[in-house]
Structure formats: C-alpha cells, structure tokens
C-alpha cells in the first residue's frame, strides 16, 4: 500500500512539475490590428486555469482603411509601437502573435456535405469527419477569393441531427453542417506582410467577432442564441450564435467614425476635435439626459476660428441619436432576415459600442436584452482589470485562443504530421464548446 501511495505521490509531483514547466514556456500573444487602434496583449497560463494578462499595449493605427492595408510601412510601425509597449509592461520579448481577421468583404454562408461511412462496422472515424467537412466546403469561389475559416455547426448520422462529436459512433451516412467564411486573398496577405515587416511571425489568424466572442460570451450565450456586434471605427461585424455554434456572419462598412464625422460636419469642427467631443460628452439616447444636463454648455472651437462658442449637450445628442438608430436598425434587419432566435440577447463590443446610451438604444431597436461585452473574469487574471472595456475584447480573445492552442500543442507533444492532424481536430472540436 505504501509503495502504491508513494508512486501516486511521485506521479502527481512529476505531473505538476511538468505542467509548471509547460506554463512557463507558454506566452500567449494577441494582436488586434484595427483602423483606429492597434492593441497587443501578452498572457501566461496560471495554475488555476486562467490566463494571466502580464502585458498590454496600444498605439494609434495608421495605414488601414476599412480593414484593408493602404500603406504597409505605416501599419508595421503601428504594430511595432503597440508590441513594444506590451513588451515593456511584461518584461518579455515576443516573436509571434495570433492576429484578427477583418475586412468589409468578409462573407459567411452555411453549407452542408454528406459522405458514406466506410469504416469497419460502420464506425465513424476522424477521416470520415474530415471528408464530411471537405464535402461541405466544396464551393466555387470568385477569382482571388479563399476560404478563411470553416466553423462546424453540427453533424447528422442517418438522419439524427444535433451531434457535435460523431467519431466512434455507428452509421452509414454522415452529414455535416458548416459555416464557411470567405474573403479576398489579398487582404489577408497584405496584413501578414505588414506583420512580418514589424518583425513578428503569425501564429494564427482568427475572425475578429469570433475572437471577441471567445473572451466575452458564455457557453449558455452560444447555446441559447445571441448576436455579438463588434463595432470598430469604420467596420461593424455581426456574428450570430445558436445551438453552440456560429450561425451567421456579416460585416458592415460603418462604425464609430460615422458619429465623429456627423459631429465634425454639424458643428464645423475638426475630426480630432469631434472625436474628443464624442468621447467626453457624446450620448445617443436623449432620455438619459436630465433637464439640468440638457442645458449644460460645452465649449467648442470651430475650424479656422480662434474664438470658442457654446454647445448644449441636447444639441449634441440630437446630432448623434439618429445615426445610432440608423446603424442599429441595419444590424437588427440583418438579424431578423436570418430568423435567428437570440434568447441571450445582444452583446456589444469594440470601441464604437462605448458611446453613452448605445446599450439602451440597441435594446429598443432589437427588442432584446443588450449588454456591453467585457472580458469574462472566469477566463482572465493578472492585469485583467486594466482591460475590462469592450474595446479590449477582441485582443484578449486572440490571446486566449493562442494560449489554448499552445496548451493543446504541448499536450500533443510536438508537430509531427499525425499530431498536426490530431491538433486540427482538437481545434475543430473546441469551436463547439
């Protein structure tokens, strides 16, 4: 009995020390390259299963328009500045990062495929599962386009649907339902080029709304249905979840910059001045402003003038509210067109979602519970309090995905061909959870 007990203790101690060694080797890096800001987060796995954020940095973004690279060197310089700040905070030097995939041309489509099961005793293998996914992915693409992600929804065995783990089950016919996302190849290639020019390697590329969902949504949100809206400066992405999987993806060519431009035109101020006014005094819901606050005066300086003039908060709200309603109605119309049930409501992430009153207006437009998406404290530790705003949701999700991927890689023991396949399937299954 003592021998067995000692062996158990020895095994436990060895397992713990190996886990601690793996934890020390893993440095998860998320890099969110947006039109307005570039953000970087560095994380490490902790003993309690959380990702401890040990470094973060951000820089003004240059050289991007609606998610498309217009000047490679400018993008590379912005990346360098954000990464250097994160390295300074963490005391670490990084070589690679998991990066967001964005762009106004992203398109999502639900596809189905079917294969015959030919395994011994009609038992479904990983190869059958891969063939079913490949069958669903067989689609003609416009010239210069590529499939950038395949997100599993469910498998159907001999008519029985809702199956997420078909391997090992028996049947003669295996169907797959997969959400396919496509995009022009050039957009992705140019982002990768800018990252390389900044001195980094790309570990992985993940859809921007999917990364935001990774850090903010719960399993129940994904199971019962919700709409995640990531509102950036010039792009807003919509991703609808249901039955634990992605059901719909759409990107719209508008964002927080629309409010800034409306203020600049309406008040005849510069774009930087309009942006400051929006951030400090902006409100898109008139019913949130009390009688006393309505009369408060903001001092503004019109373009080409030295003298200031007064602006009431009520007038500012009258400029911003119609635009908020218009943008959210576009999104609500898209959700209604899909016929999706969003019982868990709407989750708003991204810098554009932080304007005062956005949640309240969205709740009215969607007629559904709405909240801001903050990083989930069940997933993050360390400096997590420093990034608990919706604009950090995407980059934290990228870092979390990087950490989970590296832990799986260490568990699989390397990168042989068979292990690569096993890791691919593990990553494939992870998207169901």
N, C-alpha and C positions, 0 to 999 in steps of 0.2 A: 504494500500500500504506500509506504514511504517513497519507494522508487517511482511509482506512478505519479505521486504528488510532486516529487522533485522534477520529473520530466515535464509535467504540466506547467510548473512554475518557470522552468528553463525555456520551454516553448513560448510561454506568454511574454517573458522578458525579451527573448530574441525577436518576437513579432513586434513588440512595442518599439524596440531599438531600430528595427528595420523601417518601421513606419515613421519614426522621428527622422531617420536619415533621408527618407523619401521626401518628407515635408520640407527639410532644409534645402533639398535640391530643386524644389519647385518654386518658380517665380512666375506668377500669372500676370500677364500684361494685356490690358485692354486699351485700344486706341480708337477714339471716336473722331473722325475727320468730318466736320460739319462746315456749312457755308459761312457761319458766323464765328464759331469757336472750334479749336482742336483741343480735345481733352485726353489725358492719359491717366490710367490708374494701375498701380502695381499692388499685387496681393500675394499672400502666402497662406497655405492651409494651416489651420490650427488644430490642436489636439481634440477639440470638441466638435470638429466637423465644419466650422465656419471658415469663411475666407477673411483673414485679417488684412485690411487695407493698410499698407505701410507707406504708400506714396501716391501723390496725385499732383497733376499739373495741368494748366490750361494756357492757351495763347490765342490771340486774335487770328482768325483764319483769313488767308489771302490766296487768290488764285483758283477759287472754286465758284461756279455759278450753277445753282440748282443741282448740286451733287456731281457736276461734271468738271473735270480739271480743265482750266483755261491757261494756266501758267504753271508748269511742273516745278520750277525752282521756287516759286512763291509758296506752293503747297509744302514742299520739302522743308523750307525754312520754318514755316509754322509748326510742322511736326517736330522739328528739332527743338524748338523753344519749349513746347509742351512737355516733351520727353525729358529734356534737361531739368526742368523744374521738378518733375516726378522723381527723377534720379537723385536730385539734391535732397528732397524730403526723405526718401527711403534709404539713401546711402548705398544704393545698388546701381550697377551698370547693366543695362538690358540690351539684348541683341535682336529679339524678335517680339512680335505682338500679334494679338488677334484683333482684326480690323472690321469696322462696319461696312456693309454693302448698301449703297443707296443710289438714288438717281430717279428722275421723273419718268423714265421709260420702263421701270420695273413692272412686270405683268405677272399675275398669278392665275392659274387655271387648274381646276380639278379634273383629273384623268383617271381612267380605270384600265386595268390589264388583267388577263387571265391566262393561266398555263395549266397543263395536265401534270398531275403528280406521278412521277415515275419511280419513286424510291421503293426500297424493299418494304413490302407490306403496306404500301401506300402511305408511308410515314413521311411527313413534310420535313425537308432539310433546309439548311441555310441557302443552299444553291437554288432550291425551288423558290424560296422567298426572294432571292436576288433576281431570278428570272421574271417573277411576277412584277417586281418594281420596274425592271427594264421594259417589260411589255407595256406598262402604263406610261413610261417615259418616251415611247416611240411616237414622235410627233414631228411634223415638218416645221422648220424654223425659217424665219426671214433671213436673207443673206446678212452675215455679220452678227447674228444673234447666237446665244448659247443658253443652255440650262444652267442656272447658277445654284439652284437648290431643289431637292426633292424631299418633301416633308410628308411622312406617312400619316394616313388618317385611320385606316382600318384594313383588315384582311377578311375575306369571306371564304369559308370552306364548305363546299357543297351546299351553298345557299344560306349557311349560318353566318350572320354578319356580326360586327362589333368585336372581332378578335384582334388583339394587339400583339400576341405572341404565338404565331402559328407553328413554330419549329417544334417538332416532336409529336404534333397532333396527326391524326389519320384522316385521309380524304382522297378523293380522286381529282378534284377541281379546286384550284386555288386562285382566288381573285384578289386584286389589290386596289385600293383607293388611295391615290397620292396627290398631294397639292404640289404642282410644278410651278416654279418661278423662273421666268426667263428675262434676259436683258441683253442689250448690245454688248459685244465682247470688248469693244474699245474703251468703254467707261471703266471697267474693272482693270484692264491692262494699264491704263494711264495712272490710276490710283496706285497700283503696285509699283510702277516706275518711280513715282514720287516718293514712296516709302523707301525703296531701295536707295534713292538719291539722298535720303535723310540718314542713311547708314543702318537701316533695320531690315530684317527679314520678316516675311509674312508667315505666321504660324497657321492662321486660318482666317477665312472671311465669312462673316455671319450677317444675315439680313438685319438691318437696323431695328425694325419693330420687333423682330424675334429676340434680339439682344435685350431690348427694353423690357420685354415680357419675362425674360429669364430672371431679371433682378426684382421685378415688382409683382408679378402675378402668383397666385397660389394654385395648387392642383385643382381646388374646387372652382376657381375662376375659369380655368380652362375646360373643366368637365361640364359645368352648367351653362357656359356660354358667356362671353364678354367681348367687347370691342376695345382694343387698345389703339389709341390715337397718339402718335408721336409727332408733335408739331415743332418743326425747326424754324429757321429763319426764312427759307424760301420753299421748303418742301414739307408736306404733311403726309405721313404714311398711316394707313389704316390696316389693321390685321384683326380678323375676327376668329375667335376660338370657339369650339364646341365639341363635346364628346372627347375632350382631352387632346384635341389636335387642331392645327390651323385649317380653317375652312375657306378663308378668303383673304386676298392681299390686294391692296390698291395704293398707288401713290398719286398725290395731287400737287400741282405746281403752285401752291400758295403756302404762306406761313406767317410768322410773326412780323416779317418785314412789311407786310401789307398794312399793318397798323401804323408802323413808323412812317411809311410813305403818305398815308392818309393825313397824319398829323403834320408832316412837313408841307404838304400842299395846302391843307386847310388853314394852317397858322402862318404859312410863309416863313418857315424856319429851316435851318439846315438839317440834313439827315442825322448827324451826330446829336444835335440839339433835340430833334424829335425823338430820338431813341432814349435820351435821358428823361425827357418829359414822360414818355410811355412807362419807363421802368419805375420812376419815382411817384408819379401821380395818376397813372393810367387806370381806368376802370371801364369795364364793358357792360356793367349791369347798373342802370340808373337807380333801381330800387334799393341798392345797397348804400347809396349816398344819402345821408340825413340832411334836413333842411339847413342846418348850420354849415355843414361841409359844402353844400352846393354853392354857397356864397364865398367860399374861400378863394382867394386870388393867387394865381401863380404868375411869377414874373418871367416873361419870355423876351428873347431878343430876335426880332425878325432879321432875315438875311439882308445884308447891306446897310443895316441901321446900327447906330451906336446906342440909341436910347432904348430902354425896355418898355414893354406895355403889359398890362394886366390881362389875365385869362382866368375865367371861373372854371372850377372843376366840372360844373354842369355842362358847359360847352364842350370841354374835352371829352366827356362821356358821350355826348351827342354825336361826336365825330367817330368814336371807336365802336360803340354798340352796334350800329347797323352792319359794320363789317364783320364783327364777331358772329352775329346771327346768320349772315350770308355764308360765311365759311363753314360753320357748323351744319347748316342746312344741306350743303353739298355732301358732307360726310354722312349725315342722317339718311339722306336719299339713297346713298350707296348701300348702307346697312339694310334699309327697307327693301331695296331691289333684290338682295340676296335671300330675303325671307328668314334670316337667322334669328334665333331666339337668344337674346343677351340677358339672361336672368341675373347674372352677376353685374350687369351694368356696363358703364363706360369708364375706362381708365385713361387719364390724360398724362402724357409725359412730354419731355422736350422743353426748351426754353420758352417757346411761344405759348405754352399752356399756363404760365405763371402769372399772366395778367390778371389783376383782381377782377373777380366776377365771372371768369371763364367757366368755372365748375357750375355755378348757378345757372348761367345761360345754357350750357350744354345739357343740364338736367331737364330744362324746359323743352329744348329743341328735340332731344332724343326721347323724352318722356321715359327716362330710365335713371336709376341711381348712378351718380357720377362722382368720381373722386380723382384727386391727383395721385400719380404713381410715384411713391417714394421707395427707395431700396428697402427690401424686406429684411428686418433685423434678425430673422431666423437664418439668413444666409451669410450675413456680414458682421465682422467685428473690427477690432483695431480702430482706425480713424474713420469708421463708418459715419459717425455723427457729422463729420466735415463735408460729406457728400449727400446729405439727406435732402436733396431738392430734385425735382423732376428732370432737370437738365442733365443730371449725372446718371440717370437710369440706364441709358444705353451703354456708356463706357463701363459701368460696373457690371452689367450683364455680360459684356465681352470678356472682362477679366474673369468672371465666374465660370464662363464656358471654357476659357483657357485652362483654369485650374482643374476643372473636372476632366478635361481631355488629357491633361498631363498625368493625373492620377490613374486614369484608365490605362494610359500607355505604360506607366511604371508597373501596374498590376499585370499587364500582358507581357512584361519582361523584355521589351525592345521593339524592333521594327522589321522582323523577318516578314516574308510575303504572307505566310499563314497568319501571323499576328496582326498584320495590317488589315487583313480581311476580318479577323475577329474584332479588331478595334472599330472597323467601319460599322459592323453590325451592332456593336455596343452603343456607338454614337447614334445609329439609326433608331435603336430601341429607346434611347434616352429622350428622344423627341416626343415619345408618347407620354412621358411622365410629367 
